[in-house]
């Protein structure tokens, strides 16, 4: 299975936390298919941005997700999410504001400003993307940016 020009499966599977706790982060084929969908969306974003996009988290196995304090139903568990930054675009809030007009076009389920990075989540195959845009910070969840 090939991945878009600017991304690889390996960067969506890499986990410093997984490595540090000795947890496997190897996905099922279904997860690999989902990660390909995420990679395609990220390639569209990369092409539009014209500058590098840095993936900091993609798939998380259950032990890795627990170790990082991820939600029990995190889209990362299913290969339907990634966390990223685009340094040349500014802060995660700046990135979210630039991407917000394209959420529906790209089929994004959730675009979240998590203050240190941007979380992008997709809906499961066959489900309708909610197009949610929000900020999650020390004060909790706030819809909108």
Helices and strands as residue ranges (DSSP letters): H 9-13, H 16-21, H 29-49, E 54-57, H 62-67, G 75-78, E 81-85, G 87-89, H 92-99, G 100-102, H 103-106, E 110-113, E 118-121, E 132-137, E 140-143
